[in-house]
């Protein structure tokens, strides 16, 4: 292919990626090291009261010639990153009087650490279940008759087709205090308040992640099973290999690139888990890295600190993916 034809072929895609991916990332990184605040000025006002009038000095936002508030912006370096990571030292209190007890140290807020712990827990716990259930469904589907395969595939894909918010709401309605699952468990003498405890809320988020993503692994692995060389399977059967040995030494090696691909996609998506945390807990009992960014932006109304949290999220995704990417690169070189 000529250079001109190649550039015309990939140019629109590259331009779209630069506009939709590279440019927002650059803007986010730029905002994460800056801070803007309204410029303030001291003014003296005449206030009247029942005992006369007096001059009072007060602070107000400084306005420009156009009547709009003037903002002062500056470079703050890694200050917001330290705040998100909880590395800011508490302000030193005034020295105590002689003989007085020293003031207690102010604890450092480490919301990012708690969010990161649950995000990694969610990512690492859901991955083996997603791969195992997806592989099991793919193997089971390959054994069905042609008439049943279509209906089974369609039913299995439903959790992946619906939007994440609707899927999280369905889990919430099933497990709420007056939902179907607590009602059935109460008949067995088991009473669990799923939405009122940290461990149960986290468990529901993990269950949602497995239920929502396993169909994706299933359909990818089922497509991969169609390309498993039948000659190798027949040769293994003739050599006396049982079903487990054929799966271990023929099928799984053939599917290993797909397993790595599913893991990559799932890790990128799981590290950004947001919808189930928002719907099921609203951050009350557990939080995630992505939900922390949302909380900073909406509750603290601080886009600069939220940008720093977003950059840390991207860094975390890269750290998770580097080992798999290196492994894939080495396999391709061989």
C-alpha positions in Angstrom: 0.0 0.0 0.0 1.3 3.4 -0.9 2.1 5.9 1.8 -0.6 8.3 0.6 -3.3 5.6 0.5 -2.3 4.4 4.0 -2.5 7.9 5.5 -5.9 8.4 3.9 -7.0 5.1 5.3 -5.9 5.5 8.9 -6.0 9.3 9.0 -9.7 9.7 10.1 -9.3 7.1 12.8 -6.2 8.6 14.2 -7.7 12.1 14.1 -10.8 10.8 15.9 -8.7 9.1 18.6 -6.7 12.3 19.1 -9.8 14.4 19.5 -11.7 12.0 21.7 -8.9 10.4 23.7 -5.6 12.2 23.6 -7.0 15.7 23.9 -9.2 15.0 26.9 -6.3 13.2 28.6 -4.0 16.2 28.0 -6.7 18.6 29.4 -7.2 16.5 32.4 -3.5 16.3 33.2 -3.3 20.1 32.7 -6.1 20.8 35.1 -4.7 18.4 37.7 -1.7 20.7 38.3 -3.5 24.0 38.4 -5.9 25.8 40.7 -8.2 28.7 40.0 -10.0 30.8 42.6 -11.9 34.1 42.5 -9.8 37.1 43.2 -10.8 38.7 46.5 -10.6 42.4 47.6 -11.1 44.2 50.9 -13.7 47.0 50.7 -15.1 49.3 53.4 -18.8 49.6 53.7 -21.0 52.0 55.6 -23.5 50.1 57.7 -26.3 51.9 59.5 -27.9 50.6 62.7 -30.2 51.8 65.5 -27.2 53.4 67.3 -25.8 55.2 64.2 -23.6 54.2 61.3 -20.1 52.7 61.2 -17.6 51.7 58.7 -17.0 47.9 58.3 -14.3 46.2 56.3 -15.4 43.1 54.4 -14.1 40.8 51.7 -15.8 40.3 48.4 -15.1 38.9 44.9 -13.2 41.3 42.7 -15.1 42.2 39.5 -13.6 43.1 36.1 -14.6 45.9 33.8 -17.2 43.6 32.2 -18.8 42.9 35.6 -17.6 39.3 35.7 -15.6 37.8 38.6 -11.9 37.8 38.1 -10.2 34.4 38.6 -6.6 33.9 39.7 -5.1 30.7 38.3 -1.7 29.2 39.1 0.4 26.1 39.0 0.2 24.0 42.1 2.3 21.0 41.1 1.4 17.8 42.8 -0.6 19.4 45.6 -3.9 17.8 44.5 -2.3 14.4 43.9 -1.1 14.5 47.6 -4.6 15.5 48.7 -6.2 12.7 46.8 -3.7 10.2 48.1 -4.0 11.4 51.7 -0.4 12.5 51.9 -1.0 16.0 53.0 0.3 16.6 56.5 -2.1 18.0 59.0 -1.5 21.7 59.8 0.7 22.1 62.8 -1.2 23.4 65.8 0.1 26.2 67.9 2.6 25.1 70.5 0.9 24.2 73.8 1.3 26.2 77.0 4.0 25.0 79.4 2.8 22.0 81.3 -0.2 21.4 79.0 -0.7 18.2 77.2 0.3 18.1 73.5 -2.7 18.2 71.1 -3.7 15.0 69.4 -2.5 14.6 65.8 -5.2 15.1 63.1 -5.7 11.9 61.2 -4.9 12.0 57.5 -7.8 11.5 55.1 -7.0 8.5 52.9 -10.2 8.0 50.9 -8.2 7.0 47.8 -6.5 4.1 49.7 -9.9 2.7 50.7 -11.3 3.2 47.1 -8.2 1.5 45.6 -8.4 -1.5 48.0 -12.0 -2.2 47.0 -11.3 -1.6 43.3 -8.4 -4.1 43.3 -10.5 -6.5 45.3 -13.4 -6.2 42.8 -11.0 -6.6 39.8 -9.1 -9.6 41.1 -12.0 -11.5 42.6 -14.3 -11.2 39.5 -11.7 -12.1 36.9 -11.4 -15.9 37.7 -15.2 -16.2 38.0 -15.7 -14.4 34.7 -13.2 -16.6 32.9 -14.4 -19.8 34.5 -18.1 -19.2 34.0 -17.6 -18.0 30.5 -15.5 -21.0 29.6 -18.1 -23.3 31.2 -21.0 -21.8 29.3 -19.0 -22.0 26.0 -18.2 -25.7 26.5 -21.8 -26.4 27.5 -23.2 -24.6 24.5 -20.9 -26.5 22.1 -22.5 -29.7 23.3 -26.1 -28.6 22.7 -28.1 -29.4 19.6 -28.3 -26.7 16.9 -31.9 -26.0 17.7 -31.1 -25.1 21.3 -28.0 -23.2 20.7 -29.7 -20.0 19.5 -32.0 -19.7 22.5 -29.3 -20.5 25.0 -26.9 -17.9 23.5 -29.6 -15.3 23.4 -30.6 -15.9 27.1 -26.9 -15.9 28.2 -26.2 -12.6 26.5 -29.0 -10.7 28.2 -27.0 -9.5 31.3 -24.3 -8.1 29.0 -26.8 -6.4 26.6 -28.7 -4.4 29.2 -27.1 -1.1 30.4 -25.0 -1.2 33.6 -27.5 1.0 35.5 -30.4 -1.2 34.7 -28.5 -4.3 35.6 -27.4 -2.8 39.0 -31.0 -1.7 39.6 -32.2 -5.3 39.0 -29.7 -6.6 41.5 -30.8 -3.9 44.0 -34.5 -4.7 43.6 -33.8 -8.4 44.1 -31.8 -7.9 47.3 -33.6 -4.9 48.9 -35.2 -5.5 52.3 -38.6 -6.3 50.8 -37.2 -8.0 47.7 -37.5 -11.5 46.4 -34.2 -12.9 47.8 -34.7 -11.7 51.4 -38.2 -13.0 51.3 -37.1 -16.5 50.2 -34.2 -16.4 52.8 -36.6 -15.4 55.6 -38.6 -18.6 54.9 -35.5 -20.5 55.8 -34.9 -18.5 58.9 -32.1 -16.4 57.4 -32.3 -12.6 57.8 -29.7 -10.5 56.0 -30.0 -6.8 55.4 -28.0 -6.7 52.1 -28.0 -2.9 51.7 -27.2 -2.0 55.3 -23.8 -3.8 55.8 -20.5 -3.2 54.2 -19.6 -6.8 53.5 -23.0 -7.6 51.9 -23.0 -4.4 49.8 -19.5 -5.3 48.5 -20.6 -8.8 47.8 -23.5 -7.6 45.7 -21.2 -5.4 43.7 -18.9 -8.3 43.0 -21.9 -10.5 42.1 -23.1 -7.9 39.7 -19.7 -7.7 38.1 -19.6 -11.4 37.5 -23.2 -11.6 36.3 -22.7 -8.7 33.9 -19.3 -9.6 32.3 -19.4 -13.4 32.2 -21.6 -13.4 29.0 -18.9 -11.4 27.2 -16.3 -14.0 28.1 -18.8 -16.7 27.0 -19.4 -15.4 23.5 -15.7 -14.7 22.9 -14.6 -18.2 24.1 -17.5 -19.9 22.2 -16.3 -18.2 19.0 -12.8 -19.5 19.8 -14.0 -23.0 20.3 -15.2 -23.1 16.7 -11.6 -22.7 15.5 -10.1 -25.4 17.7 -8.4 -27.9 15.2 -10.4 -31.0 15.1 -7.5 -33.0 13.9 -5.6 -32.3 17.1 -8.7 -33.4 19.1 -9.1 -36.6 17.1 -5.4 -37.4 17.5 -5.6 -36.9 21.2 -8.6 -39.1 21.4 -6.9 -41.9 19.5 -3.9 -41.6 21.8 -6.2 -42.3 24.8 -6.6 -38.8 26.2 -9.8 -38.3 28.2 -12.0 -35.2 28.0 -10.1 -33.3 30.7 -6.8 -34.0 29.1 -8.1 -32.8 25.7 -9.4 -29.6 27.3 -6.1 -29.0 29.2 -3.6 -29.8 26.5 -5.4 -29.0 23.3 -8.4 -26.6 23.8 -7.0 -24.3 26.5 -3.6 -23.6 24.8 -5.6 -22.7 21.7 -7.8 -20.4 23.7 -5.0 -18.8 25.7 -4.8 -15.6 23.5 -8.5 -15.1 24.0 -8.2 -15.6 27.7 -5.6 -12.9 27.8 -7.7 -10.6 25.7 -10.8 -11.1 27.9 -8.6 -10.4 31.0 -7.3 -7.2 29.5 -10.7 -5.9 28.6 -12.2 -6.9 31.9 -9.4 -5.3 34.0 -9.7 -2.0 32.1 -13.5 -2.1 32.7 -13.4 -3.4 36.3 -10.9 -0.8 37.5 -13.4 1.9 36.4 -16.3 0.3 38.2 -18.8 3.0 38.9 -22.5 2.2 38.2 -23.1 -0.6 40.7 -21.3 1.5 43.5 -23.5 4.4 42.7 -26.8 2.4 42.4 -26.3 -0.1 45.2 -24.5 1.9 48.0 -24.1 5.6 46.8 -20.7 5.4 48.4 -22.1 4.8 51.9 -20.4 1.5 52.7 -17.9 1.1 49.9 -16.4 3.2 47.2 -14.2 2.8 44.1 -11.6 4.9 42.4 -14.0 6.0 39.7 -16.8 6.8 42.2 -14.3 8.8 44.3 -13.6 11.1 41.2 -17.4 11.5 40.8 -17.8 12.4 44.6 -15.0 14.9 44.5 -16.5 16.6 41.4 -20.1 16.6 42.6 -19.8 17.0 46.3 -16.6 19.0 46.7 -17.2 20.9 43.5 -13.5 20.8 42.8 -12.7 19.9 39.1 -8.9 20.2 39.7 -8.8 17.7 42.5 -11.2 15.4 40.4 -8.7 15.7 37.5 -5.9 14.5 39.7 -8.1 11.5 40.8 -8.8 10.8 37.1 -5.1 10.8 36.3 -4.4 8.4 39.1 -7.1 6.2 37.8 -5.5 6.1 34.4 -2.1 5.3 36.0 -3.6 2.5 37.9 -5.1 1.0 34.7 -1.7 1.1 33.1 0.0 -0.5 36.0 -2.5 -3.4 35.9 -2.2 -3.9 32.2 1.6 -3.6 31.8 2.3 -7.3 32.9 -0.3 -8.7 30.5 0.8 -6.4 27.7 4.5 -7.4 28.1 3.4 -11.1 28.2 1.4 -10.7 25.0 4.3 -8.8 23.3 6.8 -11.6 24.1 4.4 -14.3 22.8 3.9 -12.4 19.6 7.7 -12.1 19.2 8.1 -15.8 19.6 
